[in-house]
Amino acid sequence: MKSKTITEMTMEELQKYEKTMKTATIILGICVGIMFIISILLLVKRGFSVQTVLPFAFLPLFIMNMTNWKKVKAEIASRN
């Protein structure tokens, strides 16, 4: 199945996609935030380890999701 671009989606599909993106972005943001807190605590307690770098590996994914969510919101706003 070929995925549609945002401009090709119907309004109902956009609203459903926006709701999914919102949920995924919020959950990912919470997880990355928790990973940052844990990595700081582990850095202080045990020193540098792989867990210290892990939140930085997921940060681009969070930023990409946030950007896509904003694009979908802008497309919905432009159609209204």
Buried (B, 14 or more C-beta within 10 A) or exposed (E): EEEEEBEEBEEEEBEEBBEEBBEBBEEBBEEBEEBBEBBEEBEEEEEEEEBBEBBEEBBEEBEEBBEBBEEBBEBBEEEE
